């Protein structure tokens, strides 16, 4: 299950948008839940971690071992968009 923190992706992308693009199980959650699965080194979840400054960096991380399953960097842009999720799905196929 991919954990996605609503606070981290902003308001431009909804749960319904993600469900229409991401064909695997995911859960919208709080930062605290992500912190908990990292602390517990859970094998039941991956988590999506965007970092947005003047550019965007996006990761999917396995909290059980810190393995980065997906990374993407985009010049410019302050929001996670549908095409970012589509790119992630293409790369994640076969990893989940």
C-alpha positions, 0 to 999 in steps of 0.5 A: 500500500502506498501512503500519500500524505495529503499535506505533501501533495497540496490541493491540486490533486484529489484522492479521486484523481490519484485513484484514476491514475494509480492502479495499485492500493494507496491510502491518503494519510497524515504525516504522523502515520508515515513517521510511524511506519518509518519508525516501525520499518513496516513491510506493509507500506511504501510512502510517497515523499515529494519535496517542492522548492522552485523545483520538484523531487519525488520519491517512493521509499520502502520504510522497511529498508530505505530503498528508493523505488522511484525518484523523479526530478522536475524543473519548476512547478510547485504542485504534484500533478496528474502527469507526475503520478502517471510517470510514477506508475510507469516506473513502479510497474513490476516493483509492487 
